[in-house]
Amino acid sequence: MSEKPRILVLSSPALPAEGLVPYCHPDCDVVRVASPAEGQALLRSGTIDGLYIDAHDTVMWERICQLFQSDRLLDSLGEGVSLVDLQLHLSWANRTFQNWCSGPVVGRSFYEALGSPQILGPDYSPFHTALAEGRTVTTRLHCSQPNRYLDLLVTPVAPPGGKPSHLIGLTRDVTPLVQQQQKLDALHQAGVELAALDSDQLAEMCVEERIELLKSNIRRFTHDLLHYDVVEVRLLDRLTNKLEPLLDEGMTTEAAGRALYARAEGNGVTGFVAATGKSYICTDTSTDPLYIEGAAGARSSLTLPLLYQDAVIGTFNVESPRLNAFGDDDLQFAEIFSREIANALHTLELLTAEKRSTASQSIEAIRREVALPVDDILAAATAVLDRYIGHDPEMGDKLRQILAGARAIKQSIQRVGETLAPSAPTVGPEGAAHAQLKGLRVLVADSDERVRRSAHGLLGNFGCIVETARDGREAQTMARLGTYDAILVDIRLPDMSGHEAYCKFRQSQPKARLILMTAFGYDPSHAIVKCRQEGLRFVLYKPFRVDQLLDALESPDVPPTANSTPPPQESVKT
């Protein structure tokens, strides 16, 4: 306040200055302004002791009334409005802007009043740019205390043909929008990191370790980004339609071990979501007919399908002790995170399949190169053993050790292959359909090396234990001294007819399934007809498909009876 009282006089410029304030003390300082806005700014500054308005100045009274109405209107706005002079000091601000500041704002620097916010751009000197270029400029501010983001729009104010004397700042609080975008960006980054593995990690980590890493990341991001402490993730087994638990945090022991299926009824919210592929918000667990208790004391829940290429591969479920705890924003963020989880699970499955394929190829190559040489050892050792049986027990024992060792080599290769090639997350229909072949002992007698090698490759992939022989004599010796579940015999062996081979195998291996193979549509010796009359059920016509071979090995067993002719459809033809 000045030494002399300051009287603000509002009058039209047309009125003379003399006699404006007839009753003022001679020691008063008279401050005359022609603009109500200027007068309002001075009044807000606190340096004015009195106000004089001529009651007969109708023009000024109308302008003052308009100004007060505008002032009330501006105060009701949700945006902050401020008037700034050329030194960037505030001349006036509406109530919204003042609420963002600590203490009075008039006379203070614009940036100081807002707590010296960080200018994020795109323009880093908005007031100077607006004055220099005479245009509206926009930028974004970040106030650290409290955490607030403001979009600022600066417009210079100038009389027609004159220079700007003030600037108007229109400020909008965009904190929710910025925080939402930050959360979306964080969720996207979390999705990238969920199953991110470099080549070194991939080589060092087994499937179980990678799954544990994924589970750990899901827990961390669910807590840090979504702020949920109770979470459950289940994966859908496509064969059984069962929702297998992958991760549970905060669920009861009973809920974590509960068997749930992708069905719309009787399997809680989780089963309903998996069956329909639609997200579900349970606002009140006590009244929702679908809800089955998951977390102790849960009052509401949010459950979403894990979708990959529009197919449900699992479910993501979070629960809260508060009623109606989940809204549209929660649903939006959770759906984004669920997509990232589904992508991460798919990536993990691809990595697992790639490693499984690489390991399988390596084992297949080893098996392919070792199989026939080991078969040669088996055939030679069996032939020698046949001679020493009953003559030299010690030599017989050593030969049996050789046979056992040779067979152990094959089984070791098979076991190593199963160990190196990790199991798939979900068992495929083909593997489940042919599970009964695992461990099946099969003897293949054929003079064609390609057939013997193919038998190892085809049947070995299904877990069969395959041994081969070049001719009938080798095969008969191995059959007399070994045990087999199935025997495949070519009808044109170099040293034995198909019918003769069939009869001898029937005698030496009465419980084995006998399958004859032929590459000829015409059988001049009528071996197949003769064998059928004695109980033969299966014939494979080369080149046969894998499914035909598997069908011959897996068809229900019917004990052969002499002089019985099976139906012709039991032959397997191409």
C-alpha positions as CSV (number, residue, x, y, z in Angstrom):
1,M,0.0,0.0,0.0
2,S,1.3,3.5,-0.9
3,E,1.8,6.3,1.7
4,K,-1.3,8.2,0.4
5,P,-4.6,6.3,0.0
6,R,-5.1,5.3,-3.6
7,I,-8.5,5.7,-5.2
8,L,-9.3,3.8,-8.3
9,V,-11.5,5.7,-10.7
10,L,-13.4,3.9,-13.4
11,S,-14.8,6.2,-16.0
12,S,-15.3,6.4,-19.8
13,P,-12.5,8.0,-21.7
14,A,-14.9,10.6,-23.0
15,L,-15.5,12.2,-19.6
16,P,-13.1,15.0,-18.4
17,A,-10.7,14.2,-15.6
18,E,-11.5,17.3,-13.6
19,G,-14.2,16.8,-11.0
20,L,-14.3,13.1,-11.3
21,V,-13.8,12.6,-7.5
22,P,-15.3,15.7,-5.9
23,Y,-15.4,14.3,-2.4
24,C,-11.9,12.8,-2.2
25,H,-9.4,14.1,0.3
26,P,-6.7,16.3,-1.4
27,D,-4.0,13.9,-0.1
28,C,-5.4,10.9,-2.0
29,D,-3.8,9.5,-5.1
30,V,-6.3,9.2,-7.9
31,V,-5.7,6.3,-10.3
32,R,-7.8,6.5,-13.4
33,V,-8.3,3.6,-15.8
34,A,-10.6,3.4,-18.7
35,S,-10.8,-0.4,-18.9
36,P,-12.8,-2.5,-16.3
37,A,-10.3,-5.3,-16.9
38,E,-7.4,-3.1,-15.9
39,G,-9.4,-1.9,-12.8
40,Q,-10.1,-5.5,-11.9
41,A,-6.5,-6.4,-12.1
42,L,-5.5,-3.4,-9.8
43,L,-8.2,-4.4,-7.3
44,R,-6.9,-7.9,-7.2
45,S,-3.3,-6.7,-6.6
46,G,-4.3,-5.2,-3.2
47,T,-2.8,-1.8,-3.8
48,I,-6.0,0.1,-4.1
49,D,-7.7,1.6,-1.1
50,G,-10.9,2.9,-2.7
51,L,-13.1,2.7,-5.8
52,Y,-15.0,5.5,-7.4
53,I,-17.6,5.0,-10.2
54,D,-19.7,7.9,-11.4
55,A,-23.3,6.8,-11.1
56,H,-24.2,8.8,-14.2
57,D,-21.6,6.9,-16.3
58,T,-24.0,4.3,-17.7
59,V,-21.5,3.0,-20.3
60,M,-19.0,2.1,-17.6
61,W,-21.7,0.6,-15.3
62,E,-22.8,-1.7,-18.2
63,R,-19.2,-2.8,-18.9
64,I,-18.5,-3.5,-15.2
65,C,-21.7,-5.6,-14.9
66,Q,-20.6,-7.6,-18.0
67,L,-17.1,-8.0,-16.5
68,F,-18.5,-9.3,-13.2
69,Q,-20.8,-11.7,-15.1
70,S,-17.8,-12.9,-17.2
71,D,-15.7,-13.2,-14.0
72,R,-18.3,-15.5,-12.4
73,L,-18.6,-17.5,-15.6
74,L,-14.8,-17.9,-15.8
75,D,-14.7,-19.0,-12.2
76,S,-17.1,-21.8,-13.0
77,L,-15.0,-23.2,-15.8
78,G,-13.0,-26.4,-15.2
79,E,-10.1,-25.0,-17.1
80,G,-7.7,-22.5,-15.6
81,V,-7.8,-19.0,-17.1
82,S,-5.1,-16.4,-16.4
83,L,-4.1,-13.0,-17.6
84,V,-0.4,-12.5,-17.8
85,D,1.5,-9.2,-18.5
86,L,4.6,-8.9,-20.7
87,Q,6.9,-9.7,-17.7
88,L,5.0,-13.0,-17.3
89,H,3.4,-11.8,-14.0
90,L,-0.2,-12.8,-13.3
91,S,-2.7,-9.9,-13.4
92,W,-5.7,-12.1,-12.9
93,A,-6.7,-15.7,-12.7
94,N,-9.9,-17.6,-12.3
95,R,-10.7,-19.8,-9.3
96,T,-9.7,-23.1,-11.0
97,F,-6.2,-21.7,-11.7
98,Q,-5.9,-20.3,-8.2
99,N,-6.7,-23.7,-6.8
100,W,-3.7,-25.2,-8.5
101,C,-1.4,-22.6,-6.8
102,S,-0.3,-22.0,-3.2
103,G,-1.2,-18.5,-1.9
104,P,-2.3,-15.4,-3.9
105,V,-1.4,-15.4,-7.6
106,V,-1.7,-11.8,-8.7
107,G,1.7,-10.2,-9.1
108,R,3.5,-13.5,-9.0
109,S,5.3,-15.1,-11.9
110,F,3.1,-17.5,-13.9
111,Y,5.6,-20.4,-13.5
112,E,6.3,-19.6,-9.8
113,A,2.6,-19.6,-8.9
114,L,2.4,-23.2,-10.3
115,G,5.4,-24.4,-8.4
116,S,8.0,-24.1,-11.2
117,P,6.7,-26.9,-13.3
118,Q,8.8,-28.8,-15.9
119,I,8.0,-27.7,-19.5
120,L,7.6,-30.9,-21.5
121,G,7.1,-29.2,-24.9
122,P,6.6,-29.2,-27.8
123,D,7.3,-25.4,-27.2
124,Y,9.7,-24.7,-24.4
125,S,9.1,-20.9,-24.3
126,P,5.3,-20.6,-25.0
127,F,4.8,-17.0,-23.8
128,H,7.8,-15.6,-25.7
129,T,6.9,-17.5,-28.9
130,A,3.3,-16.2,-28.7
131,L,4.6,-12.6,-28.3
132,A,7.2,-12.9,-31.0
133,E,5.0,-14.6,-33.6
134,G,1.7,-13.2,-32.6
135,R,0.0,-16.6,-32.6
136,T,-1.5,-19.2,-30.2
137,V,1.1,-21.6,-28.8
138,T,0.6,-24.9,-27.0
139,T,2.8,-26.9,-24.6
140,R,2.5,-29.3,-21.7
141,L,3.6,-28.7,-18.1
142,H,4.4,-31.2,-15.4
143,C,3.9,-30.1,-11.8
144,S,5.7,-32.4,-9.4
145,Q,3.9,-31.3,-6.2
146,P,1.3,-32.5,-6.5
147,N,1.8,-34.8,-9.5
148,R,-0.2,-32.9,-12.2
149,Y,0.0,-32.6,-15.9
150,L,-1.3,-29.4,-17.5
151,D,-1.9,-28.5,-21.2
152,L,-1.2,-24.8,-21.6
153,L,-2.5,-22.7,-24.5
154,V,-1.1,-19.1,-24.7
155,T,-2.7,-16.4,-26.8
156,P,-1.4,-12.8,-27.1
157,V,-4.0,-10.0,-26.5
158,A,-3.5,-6.8,-28.5
159,P,-5.8,-3.9,-29.6
160,P,-6.5,-3.6,-33.3
161,G,-3.4,-2.5,-35.0
162,G,-1.5,-2.3,-31.7
163,K,1.1,-4.4,-29.9
164,P,0.2,-7.0,-27.3
165,S,-0.1,-5.8,-23.8
166,H,-1.1,-9.0,-22.1
167,L,-1.4,-12.8,-22.8
168,I,-4.2,-15.1,-21.9
169,G,-3.3,-18.6,-20.6
170,L,-5.9,-21.3,-20.9
171,T,-4.7,-24.3,-18.8
172,R,-6.3,-27.7,-18.8
173,D,-5.6,-30.5,-16.3
174,V,-4.8,-33.6,-18.4
175,T,-3.4,-35.7,-15.6
176,P,-5.9,-38.6,-16.0
177,L,-5.2,-38.8,-19.7
178,V,-1.4,-38.7,-19.3
179,Q,-1.5,-41.3,-16.5
180,Q,-3.7,-43.5,-18.6
181,Q,-1.3,-43.3,-21.6
182,Q,1.6,-43.9,-19.2
183,K,-0.2,-47.0,-17.9
184,L,-0.9,-48.2,-21.5
185,D,2.8,-47.7,-22.4
186,A,3.9,-49.5,-19.3
187,L,1.5,-52.4,-20.0
188,H,2.9,-52.7,-23.6
189,Q,6.4,-52.7,-22.2
190,A,5.4,-55.3,-19.7
191,G,4.1,-57.4,-22.5
192,V,7.4,-57.2,-24.3
193,E,9.2,-58.2,-21.1
194,L,6.8,-61.0,-20.0
195,A,8.6,-63.7,-21.9
196,A,11.6,-61.8,-23.3
197,L,14.6,-64.1,-23.5
198,D,17.8,-63.6,-25.4
199,S,19.6,-66.5,-27.1
200,D,21.9,-67.2,-24.2
201,Q,19.0,-67.4,-21.7
202,L,17.1,-69.6,-24.1
203,A,20.0,-72.0,-24.4
204,E,20.5,-72.1,-20.6
205,M,16.9,-72.3,-19.4
206,C,14.7,-75.4,-19.5
207,V,11.0,-75.1,-20.2
208,E,10.1,-75.2,-16.5
209,E,12.5,-72.3,-15.8
210,R,11.0,-70.2,-18.6
211,I,7.5,-70.9,-17.3
212,E,8.6,-69.8,-13.8
213,L,10.1,-66.6,-15.2
214,L,6.8,-65.9,-17.0
215,K,4.8,-66.5,-13.8
216,S,7.1,-64.2,-11.8
217,N,6.7,-61.4,-14.4
218,I,2.9,-61.8,-14.4
219,R,2.9,-61.5,-10.6
220,R,5.1,-58.4,-10.7
221,F,3.3,-56.5,-13.4
222,T,-0.1,-57.4,-12.0
223,H,0.9,-55.9,-8.7
224,D,3.0,-52.9,-9.9
225,L,0.9,-51.8,-12.9
226,L,-2.7,-53.0,-12.2
227,H,-2.3,-52.8,-8.4
228,Y,-4.0,-56.2,-7.8
229,D,-2.8,-58.5,-5.1
230,V,-5.0,-61.5,-5.9
231,V,-4.5,-63.1,-9.4
232,E,-5.2,-66.4,-11.0
233,V,-4.2,-67.6,-14.5
234,R,-5.4,-70.9,-16.0
235,L,-4.6,-72.5,-19.3
236,L,-7.1,-74.3,-21.4
237,D,-6.3,-78.0,-22.3
238,R,-7.9,-78.3,-25.7
239,L,-8.3,-82.1,-25.4
240,T,-10.0,-82.3,-22.1
241,N,-11.5,-78.7,-22.0
242,K,-10.1,-78.4,-18.5
243,L,-8.7,-75.1,-17.2
244,E,-5.3,-76.1,-15.8
245,P,-3.9,-73.8,-13.1
246,L,-0.7,-72.0,-14.1
247,L,-0.5,-69.3,-11.5
248,D,-2.4,-68.4,-8.3
249,E,-1.6,-65.6,-5.9
250,G,-3.9,-64.9,-2.9
251,M,-6.4,-67.6,-3.7
252,T,-7.5,-70.2,-1.1
253,T,-5.9,-73.6,-1.3
254,E,-9.3,-75.1,-2.2
255,A,-9.8,-72.6,-5.0
256,A,-6.3,-73.1,-6.4
257,G,-6.8,-76.9,-6.7
258,R,-10.4,-76.7,-7.9
259,A,-11.1,-78.6,-11.1
260,L,-12.7,-76.1,-13.6
261,Y,-13.8,-76.7,-17.2
262,A,-14.6,-74.3,-20.0
263,R,-18.4,-74.6,-19.5
264,A,-21.0,-71.9,-19.1
265,E,-22.6,-73.6,-16.1
266,G,-21.3,-75.2,-13.0
267,N,-17.7,-74.0,-13.3
268,G,-17.9,-70.5,-11.8
269,V,-17.1,-67.2,-13.5
270,T,-13.8,-68.7,-14.9
271,G,-15.5,-71.5,-16.7
272,F,-18.2,-69.2,-18.1
273,V,-15.5,-66.7,-19.4
274,A,-13.5,-69.6,-21.0
275,A,-16.7,-71.0,-22.6
276,T,-18.0,-67.7,-24.0
277,G,-14.8,-65.8,-24.6
278,K,-16.3,-62.7,-23.0
279,S,-15.0,-60.7,-20.0
280,Y,-17.1,-60.7,-16.9
281,I,-17.2,-58.2,-14.0
282,C,-18.7,-59.6,-10.8
283,T,-19.8,-56.5,-8.8
284,D,-21.0,-58.4,-5.7
285,T,-19.8,-62.0,-5.0
286,S,-22.6,-62.6,-2.5
287,T,-25.4,-62.2,-5.0
288,D,-23.8,-63.3,-8.3
289,P,-25.0,-66.8,-9.2
290,L,-21.9,-67.6,-11.2
291,Y,-19.3,-66.8,-8.6
292,I,-17.5,-69.5,-6.7
293,E,-15.2,-68.5,-3.9
294,G,-11.6,-67.8,-5.0
295,A,-9.9,-65.5,-2.5
296,A,-11.0,-65.3,1.1
297,G,-13.2,-62.3,1.7
298,A,-13.5,-61.3,-1.9
299,R,-16.5,-59.1,-2.6
300,S,-16.0,-58.5,-6.4
301,S,-14.0,-60.0,-9.2
302,L,-12.8,-59.3,-12.8
303,T,-12.3,-62.3,-15.1
304,L,-11.1,-62.1,-18.7
305,P,-10.3,-64.7,-21.5
306,L,-6.8,-65.1,-22.7
307,L,-7.2,-64.8,-26.4
308,Y,-4.8,-65.6,-29.2
309,Q,-6.0,-65.1,-32.7
310,D,-9.6,-65.0,-31.4
311,A,-9.2,-68.5,-29.7
312,V,-9.5,-68.9,-26.0
313,I,-6.2,-70.4,-24.6
314,G,-6.9,-69.6,-20.9
315,T,-8.3,-67.2,-18.3
316,F,-7.0,-64.2,-16.2
317,N,-8.8,-63.5,-12.9
318,V,-8.4,-60.9,-10.2
319,E,-10.4,-60.4,-7.1
320,S,-10.9,-57.6,-4.5
321,P,-12.2,-57.3,-1.0
322,R,-14.2,-54.2,-2.0
323,L,-17.7,-54.2,-3.5
324,N,-17.9,-53.1,-7.1
325,A,-14.1,-52.6,-7.2
326,F,-13.7,-52.9,-11.0
327,G,-14.9,-50.3,-13.6
328,D,-14.4,-49.7,-17.2
329,D,-10.8,-48.5,-16.8
330,D,-9.9,-51.6,-14.9
331,L,-11.5,-53.7,-17.7
332,Q,-9.6,-51.8,-20.4
333,F,-6.2,-52.2,-18.7
334,A,-6.8,-55.8,-17.8
335,E,-7.9,-56.7,-21.3
336,I,-4.7,-55.2,-22.7
337,F,-2.6,-57.0,-20.1
338,S,-4.5,-60.3,-20.9
339,R,-3.6,-59.9,-24.6
340,E,0.0,-59.5,-23.6
341,I,-0.1,-62.6,-21.4
342,A,-1.7,-64.6,-24.2
343,N,1.0,-63.4,-26.7
344,A,3.7,-64.3,-24.1
345,L,2.3,-67.8,-23.6
346,H,2.1,-68.3,-27.4
347,T,5.8,-67.1,-27.8
348,L,6.8,-69.4,-25.0
349,E,5.0,-72.3,-26.7
350,L,6.8,-71.5,-30.0
351,L,10.2,-71.4,-28.3
352,T,9.4,-74.7,-26.6
353,A,8.3,-76.2,-29.9
354,E,11.4,-74.9,-31.7
355,K,13.7,-76.4,-29.0
356,R,11.7,-79.6,-29.1
357,S,11.9,-79.8,-32.9
358,T,15.7,-79.1,-32.9
359,A,16.3,-81.7,-30.2
360,S,14.1,-84.2,-32.0
361,Q,15.9,-83.7,-35.2
362,S,19.2,-84.3,-33.5
363,I,18.0,-87.4,-31.8
364,E,16.4,-88.7,-35.0
365,A,19.7,-88.2,-36.8
366,I,21.6,-90.2,-34.1
367,R,19.0,-92.9,-34.0
368,R,19.0,-93.2,-37.8
369,E,22.8,-93.6,-38.0
370,V,23.0,-96.0,-35.0
371,A,19.9,-98.1,-35.5
372,L,21.0,-100.4,-38.3
373,P,24.6,-101.0,-37.0
374,V,23.1,-102.0,-33.6
375,D,20.7,-104.3,-35.4
376,D,23.6,-105.9,-37.1
377,I,25.2,-106.5,-33.7
378,L,21.9,-107.9,-32.4
379,A,21.6,-110.3,-35.3
380,A,25.2,-111.5,-35.2
381,A,25.2,-111.9,-31.4
382,T,21.8,-113.8,-31.6
383,A,23.2,-116.1,-34.3
384,V,26.3,-116.9,-32.2
385,L,24.2,-117.3,-29.0
386,D,22.0,-119.8,-30.9
387,R,25.1,-122.0,-31.5
388,Y,26.4,-121.8,-27.9
389,I,23.2,-122.5,-26.1
390,G,23.5,-125.8,-24.3
391,H,27.3,-126.1,-25.1
392,D,29.1,-123.2,-23.4
393,P,27.0,-121.5,-20.6
394,E,29.8,-118.9,-19.9
395,M,29.9,-117.8,-23.6
396,G,26.1,-117.8,-23.7
397,D,26.1,-115.4,-20.7
398,K,28.5,-113.1,-22.4
399,L,26.5,-113.1,-25.6
400,R,23.4,-112.3,-23.6
401,Q,25.3,-109.3,-22.0
402,I,26.2,-108.1,-25.5
403,L,22.5,-108.4,-26.6
404,A,21.4,-106.5,-23.5
405,G,24.0,-103.8,-24.0
406,A,23.1,-103.3,-27.7
407,R,19.4,-103.0,-26.8
408,A,20.3,-100.6,-23.9
409,I,22.0,-98.4,-26.4
410,K,18.8,-98.0,-28.4
411,Q,16.7,-97.4,-25.3
412,S,19.2,-94.8,-24.0
413,I,19.0,-92.9,-27.2
414,Q,15.2,-92.9,-26.9
415,R,15.3,-91.7,-23.3
416,V,17.8,-88.9,-24.1
417,G,15.6,-87.8,-26.9
418,E,12.6,-87.6,-24.7
419,T,14.6,-85.6,-22.1
420,L,16.1,-83.1,-24.6
421,A,12.9,-82.6,-26.5
422,P,10.7,-80.9,-23.9
423,S,7.1,-81.9,-23.6
424,A,4.6,-79.6,-25.3
425,P,2.4,-77.4,-23.0
426,T,-0.7,-79.2,-24.4
427,V,-0.7,-82.8,-25.7
428,G,-1.7,-82.9,-29.3
429,P,-4.5,-85.2,-30.5
430,E,-2.0,-87.4,-32.5
431,G,0.3,-88.0,-29.5
432,A,-2.6,-88.9,-27.3
433,A,-4.2,-91.2,-29.9
434,H,-1.0,-93.3,-30.3
435,A,0.1,-93.4,-26.7
436,Q,-0.3,-97.2,-26.6
437,L,2.6,-97.6,-29.0
438,K,5.1,-96.4,-26.5
439,G,7.4,-99.3,-25.5
440,L,5.9,-101.7,-28.1
441,R,8.6,-104.2,-29.2
442,V,8.6,-104.6,-33.0
443,L,10.7,-106.9,-35.2
444,V,10.9,-105.9,-38.9
445,A,12.2,-108.5,-41.4
446,D,13.0,-107.0,-44.9
447,S,16.0,-107.2,-47.2
448,D,15.5,-103.6,-48.3
449,E,17.7,-101.3,-46.1
450,R,15.4,-98.3,-46.8
451,V,12.5,-100.2,-45.3
452,R,14.4,-101.1,-42.2
453,R,15.7,-97.6,-41.8
454,S,12.2,-96.1,-42.3
455,A,10.8,-98.5,-39.7
456,H,13.2,-97.1,-37.1
457,G,12.3,-93.5,-38.0
458,L,8.5,-93.9,-38.2
459,L,7.9,-96.2,-35.3
460,G,10.7,-94.8,-33.1
461,N,9.0,-91.4,-33.1
462,F,6.0,-93.1,-31.4
463,G,8.2,-94.7,-28.7
464,C,8.3,-98.2,-30.3
465,I,11.4,-100.4,-29.7
466,V,12.4,-101.5,-33.2
467,E,14.8,-104.2,-34.2
468,T,15.4,-105.3,-37.8
469,A,16.7,-108.4,-39.7
470,R,17.9,-108.7,-43.3
471,D,16.5,-112.2,-44.0
472,G,14.3,-114.9,-42.6
473,R,17.1,-116.8,-40.9
474,E,18.2,-113.7,-38.9
475,A,14.6,-112.9,-38.0
476,Q,13.7,-116.4,-37.0
477,T,16.8,-116.6,-34.7
478,M,15.9,-113.3,-33.1
479,A,12.3,-114.4,-32.7
480,R,13.3,-117.7,-31.0
481,L,15.6,-115.9,-28.5
482,G,13.7,-112.7,-27.9
483,T,10.2,-111.4,-27.2
484,Y,8.2,-109.1,-29.5
485,D,4.8,-107.6,-29.5
486,A,4.5,-107.3,-33.3
487,I,6.5,-108.7,-36.3
488,L,6.4,-107.2,-39.8
489,V,7.6,-109.6,-42.5
490,D,8.1,-109.0,-46.2
491,I,6.6,-112.0,-48.2
492,R,9.7,-112.1,-50.5
493,L,12.6,-112.6,-48.2
494,P,15.8,-113.8,-50.0
495,D,15.9,-117.1,-48.1
496,M,12.2,-117.8,-47.1
497,S,8.8,-117.6,-48.6
498,G,6.1,-115.5,-47.0
499,H,4.0,-118.4,-46.0
500,E,7.0,-120.3,-44.5
501,A,8.0,-117.2,-42.5
502,Y,4.5,-116.7,-41.2
503,C,4.2,-120.3,-40.0
504,K,7.6,-120.2,-38.2
505,F,6.8,-116.8,-36.5
506,R,3.5,-118.2,-35.4
507,Q,5.4,-121.0,-33.7
508,S,8.2,-119.0,-32.2
509,Q,6.1,-115.9,-31.2
510,P,2.5,-117.1,-30.8
511,K,1.5,-113.9,-28.9
512,A,3.0,-111.5,-31.4
513,R,0.9,-109.6,-33.9
514,L,2.0,-110.8,-37.4
515,I,1.8,-108.3,-40.3
516,L,2.8,-109.3,-43.9
517,M,4.2,-106.7,-46.3
518,T,4.3,-106.9,-50.1
519,A,5.3,-104.6,-52.9
520,F,3.4,-106.6,-55.5
521,G,-0.3,-106.6,-56.3
522,Y,0.1,-110.1,-57.7
523,D,1.2,-112.9,-55.3
524,P,2.3,-115.8,-57.6
525,S,3.0,-118.2,-54.6
526,H,-0.4,-117.3,-53.1
527,A,1.4,-116.8,-49.8
528,I,-1.2,-114.2,-48.6
529,V,-4.1,-116.5,-49.4
530,K,-2.5,-119.4,-47.5
531,C,-1.6,-117.2,-44.5
532,R,-5.2,-115.8,-44.4
533,Q,-6.5,-119.4,-44.2
534,E,-4.3,-119.8,-41.2
535,G,-5.4,-116.7,-39.4
536,L,-3.5,-113.8,-41.0
537,R,-5.3,-110.5,-40.3
538,F,-3.1,-107.7,-41.6
539,V,-1.4,-107.1,-44.9
540,L,0.4,-103.8,-45.9
541,Y,0.8,-103.1,-49.5
542,K,4.0,-101.0,-50.2
543,P,4.3,-98.1,-50.3
544,F,2.0,-97.8,-47.3
545,R,1.2,-94.7,-45.4
546,V,2.0,-94.1,-41.7
547,D,-1.6,-94.2,-40.7
548,Q,-2.0,-97.6,-42.3
549,L,1.0,-99.0,-40.4
550,L,-0.3,-97.5,-37.1
551,D,-3.8,-98.9,-37.7
552,A,-2.3,-102.4,-38.2
553,L,-0.4,-102.1,-34.9
554,E,-3.3,-100.7,-32.9
555,S,-6.4,-102.5,-34.1
556,P,-8.1,-104.5,-31.4
557,D,-6.5,-107.9,-31.0
558,V,-8.3,-111.0,-32.1
559,P,-6.6,-114.3,-31.3
560,P,-5.8,-116.0,-34.7
561,T,-7.5,-119.4,-35.3
562,A,-6.3,-121.9,-37.8
563,N,-8.3,-122.3,-41.0
564,S,-10.2,-119.1,-40.4
565,T,-10.4,-116.4,-43.1
566,P,-10.7,-112.9,-41.7
567,P,-12.9,-110.3,-43.5
568,P,-11.0,-108.8,-46.4
569,Q,-11.4,-105.2,-45.1
570,E,-8.8,-106.0,-42.4
571,S,-6.1,-105.8,-45.1
572,V,-4.5,-102.4,-45.3
573,K,-4.2,-101.2,-48.9
574,T,-3.1,-98.0,-50.6
